């Protein structure tokens, strides 16, 4: 059903939304969407860094040691 909307249909929808809600409300909504996307990306990066730190903490030093180092 929505496969054949096309560019003219999307432009018509955009105009109708702009008329119904007004420019100010739409711009504030888009600002909130942008903040949400930024927050999501920040959370993804923090989670990735936390996982990398945990993996680094679990890494074991496998450097061979000689008998001289033990004494």
Backbone as JSON Lines, residues from 0, in Angstrom:
{"i":0,"aa":"X","n":[0.83,-1.2,0.0],"ca":[0.0,0.0,0.0],"c":[0.87,1.25,0.0]}
{"i":1,"aa":"X","n":[1.89,1.29,0.84],"ca":[2.75,2.46,0.92],"c":[3.95,2.36,0.0]}
{"i":2,"aa":"X","n":[4.0,1.35,-0.83],"ca":[5.15,1.16,-1.71],"c":[5.2,2.18,-2.84]}
{"i":3,"aa":"X","n":[4.09,2.72,-3.26],"ca":[4.06,3.6,-4.42],"c":[3.62,5.03,-4.07]}
{"i":4,"aa":"X","n":[4.08,5.57,-2.94],"ca":[3.72,6.94,-2.59],"c":[4.45,7.92,-3.51]}
{"i":5,"aa":"X","n":[5.75,7.78,-3.63],"ca":[6.52,8.63,-4.53],"c":[6.79,10.0,-3.93]}
{"i":6,"aa":"X","n":[7.58,10.78,-4.65],"ca":[7.98,12.11,-4.2],"c":[6.81,13.08,-4.09]}
{"i":7,"aa":"X","n":[5.91,13.14,-5.07],"ca":[4.78,14.07,-4.92],"c":[3.91,13.77,-3.7]}
{"i":8,"aa":"X","n":[3.71,12.51,-3.41],"ca":[2.93,12.13,-2.24],"c":[3.61,12.54,-0.95]}
{"i":9,"aa":"X","n":[4.93,12.34,-0.88],"ca":[5.68,12.74,0.3],"c":[5.66,14.25,0.5]}
{"i":10,"aa":"X","n":[5.77,15.0,-0.6],"ca":[5.69,16.46,-0.5],"c":[4.32,16.91,-0.02]}
{"i":11,"aa":"X","n":[3.28,16.27,-0.49],"ca":[1.92,16.61,-0.05],"c":[1.76,16.32,1.43]}
{"i":12,"aa":"X","n":[2.26,15.19,1.89],"ca":[2.19,14.86,3.31],"c":[2.95,15.88,4.14]}
{"i":13,"aa":"X","n":[4.14,16.29,3.67],"ca":[4.94,17.28,4.39],"c":[4.21,18.6,4.5]}
{"i":14,"aa":"X","n":[3.56,19.03,3.44],"ca":[2.82,20.29,3.45],"c":[1.64,20.22,4.41]}
{"i":15,"aa":"X","n":[0.93,19.11,4.4],"ca":[-0.22,18.95,5.29],"c":[0.23,18.97,6.75]}
{"i":16,"aa":"X","n":[1.31,18.28,7.06],"ca":[1.83,18.27,8.43],"c":[2.27,19.67,8.84]}
{"i":17,"aa":"X","n":[2.93,20.38,7.95],"ca":[3.37,21.75,8.24],"c":[2.18,22.66,8.51]}
{"i":18,"aa":"X","n":[1.11,22.52,7.74],"ca":[-0.08,23.35,7.94],"c":[-0.76,23.0,9.26]}
{"i":19,"aa":"X","n":[-0.85,21.72,9.57],"ca":[-1.55,21.29,10.78],"c":[-0.8,21.68,12.06]}
{"i":20,"aa":"X","n":[0.48,21.46,12.09],"ca":[1.24,21.64,13.33],"c":[2.0,22.96,13.41]}
{"i":21,"aa":"X","n":[2.31,23.56,12.32],"ca":[3.04,24.82,12.35],"c":[4.54,24.59,12.4]}
{"i":22,"aa":"X","n":[5.26,25.6,11.94],"ca":[6.71,25.5,11.83],"c":[7.39,25.38,13.18]}
{"i":23,"aa":"X","n":[6.93,26.12,14.17],"ca":[7.56,26.11,15.48],"c":[7.48,24.76,16.17]}
{"i":24,"aa":"X","n":[6.32,24.16,16.11],"ca":[6.13,22.86,16.77],"c":[6.95,21.77,16.07]}
{"i":25,"aa":"X","n":[7.02,21.82,14.76],"ca":[7.79,20.82,14.01],"c":[9.28,21.0,14.29]}
{"i":26,"aa":"X","n":[9.77,22.23,14.33],"ca":[11.19,22.45,14.59],"c":[11.57,22.0,16.0]}
{"i":27,"aa":"X","n":[10.7,22.24,16.98],"ca":[11.0,21.78,18.34],"c":[10.97,20.25,18.41]}
{"i":28,"aa":"X","n":[10.06,19.63,17.67],"ca":[10.0,18.17,17.62],"c":[11.26,17.6,16.99]}
{"i":29,"aa":"X","n":[11.72,18.2,15.91],"ca":[12.94,17.73,15.26],"c":[14.15,17.93,16.17]}
{"i":30,"aa":"X","n":[14.15,19.0,16.95],"ca":[15.23,19.21,17.92],"c":[15.27,18.11,18.96]}
{"i":31,"aa":"X","n":[14.1,17.7,19.42],"ca":[14.03,16.61,20.4],"c":[14.46,15.29,19.77]}
{"i":32,"aa":"X","n":[14.1,15.07,18.52],"ca":[14.54,13.85,17.82],"c":[16.06,13.85,17.7]}
{"i":33,"aa":"X","n":[16.64,14.99,17.36],"ca":[18.1,15.1,17.27],"c":[18.78,14.83,18.59]}
{"i":34,"aa":"X","n":[18.21,15.35,19.69],"ca":[18.78,15.09,21.02],"c":[18.69,13.61,21.35]}
{"i":35,"aa":"X","n":[17.6,12.98,20.98],"ca":[17.44,11.55,21.24],"c":[18.45,10.72,20.47]}
{"i":36,"aa":"X","n":[18.68,11.07,19.22],"ca":[19.66,10.35,18.41],"c":[21.05,10.53,18.98]}
{"i":37,"aa":"X","n":[21.38,11.75,19.4],"ca":[22.69,12.01,20.0],"c":[22.87,11.22,21.28]}
{"i":38,"aa":"X","n":[21.84,11.19,22.11],"ca":[21.9,10.43,23.35],"c":[22.05,8.94,23.09]}
{"i":39,"aa":"X","n":[21.37,8.44,22.08],"ca":[21.47,7.03,21.72],"c":[22.88,6.67,21.28]}
{"i":40,"aa":"X","n":[23.46,7.51,20.42],"ca":[24.82,7.27,19.95],"c":[25.81,7.33,21.11]}
{"i":41,"aa":"X","n":[25.62,8.27,22.02],"ca":[26.51,8.38,23.18],"c":[26.41,7.12,24.03]}
{"i":42,"aa":"X","n":[25.21,6.62,24.24],"ca":[25.02,5.4,25.01],"c":[25.67,4.19,24.34]}
{"i":43,"aa":"X","n":[25.56,4.09,23.03],"ca":[26.19,3.0,22.29],"c":[27.71,3.07,22.46]}
{"i":44,"aa":"X","n":[28.28,4.25,22.32],"ca":[29.73,4.4,22.45],"c":[30.19,4.09,23.86]}
{"i":45,"aa":"X","n":[29.43,4.52,24.88],"ca":[29.8,4.22,26.26],"c":[29.73,2.73,26.54]}
{"i":46,"aa":"X","n":[28.7,2.07,26.02],"ca":[28.58,0.62,26.2],"c":[29.71,-0.13,25.52]}
{"i":47,"aa":"X","n":[30.07,0.32,24.34],"ca":[31.17,-0.3,23.61],"c":[32.48,-0.13,24.37]}
{"i":48,"aa":"X","n":[32.72,1.07,24.9],"ca":[33.94,1.33,25.67],"c":[33.96,0.47,26.94]}
{"i":49,"aa":"X","n":[32.82,0.31,27.57],"ca":[32.74,-0.51,28.78],"c":[33.05,-1.97,28.47]}
{"i":50,"aa":"X","n":[32.52,-2.48,27.36],"ca":[32.8,-3.86,26.97],"c":[34.28,-4.05,26.64]}
{"i":51,"aa":"X","n":[34.87,-3.07,25.94],"ca":[36.29,-3.17,25.61],"c":[37.15,-3.13,26.87]}
{"i":52,"aa":"X","n":[36.76,-2.3,27.84],"ca":[37.51,-2.22,29.1],"c":[37.41,-3.53,29.86]}
{"i":53,"aa":"X","n":[36.22,-4.13,29.88],"ca":[36.04,-5.4,30.57],"c":[36.87,-6.49,29.9]}
{"i":54,"aa":"X","n":[36.92,-6.49,28.58],"ca":[37.71,-7.48,27.85],"c":[39.2,-7.28,28.13]}
{"i":55,"aa":"X","n":[39.63,-6.02,28.23],"ca":[41.04,-5.74,28.52],"c":[41.39,-6.15,29.94]}
{"i":56,"aa":"X","n":[40.45,-5.98,30.87],"ca":[40.7,-6.38,32.26],"c":[40.81,-7.9,32.39]}
{"i":57,"aa":"X","n":[40.08,-8.62,31.55],"ca":[40.1,-10.08,31.6],"c":[41.3,-10.68,30.87]}
{"i":58,"aa":"X","n":[41.96,-9.87,30.06],"ca":[43.11,-10.37,29.31],"c":[44.21,-10.79,30.28]}
{"i":59,"aa":"X","n":[44.83,-11.91,29.97],"ca":[45.86,-12.46,30.84],"c":[47.22,-12.26,30.17]}
{"i":60,"aa":"X","n":[48.2,-11.86,30.97],"ca":[49.55,-11.69,30.45],"c":[50.15,-13.08,30.25]}
{"i":61,"aa":"X","n":[50.46,-13.42,29.01],"ca":[51.0,-14.74,28.7],"c":[52.46,-14.65,28.29]}
{"i":62,"aa":"X","n":[53.14,-13.61,28.72],"ca":[54.55,-13.45,28.4],"c":[55.34,-14.53,29.14]}
{"i":63,"aa":"X","n":[56.15,-15.3,28.41],"ca":[56.93,-16.33,29.08],"c":[58.0,-15.71,30.0]}
{"i":64,"aa":"X","n":[58.18,-16.32,31.13],"ca":[59.18,-15.83,32.08],"c":[60.27,-16.9,32.23]}
{"i":65,"aa":"X","n":[61.45,-16.44,32.52],"ca":[62.56,-17.37,32.71],"c":[62.73,-17.65,34.2]}
{"i":66,"aa":"X","n":[63.57,-18.61,34.54],"ca":[63.81,-18.95,35.93],"c":[64.53,-17.82,36.66]}
{"i":67,"aa":"X","n":[65.29,-17.02,35.94],"ca":[66.02,-15.91,36.56],"c":[65.07,-14.86,37.1]}
{"i":68,"aa":"X","n":[63.93,-14.65,36.4],"ca":[62.96,-13.66,36.85],"c":[62.27,-14.09,38.13]}
{"i":69,"aa":"X","n":[62.14,-15.39,38.36],"ca":[61.46,-15.88,39.55],"c":[62.29,-15.69,40.82]}
{"i":70,"aa":"X","n":[63.59,-15.66,40.69],"ca":[64.45,-15.56,41.88],"c":[64.61,-14.17,42.39]}
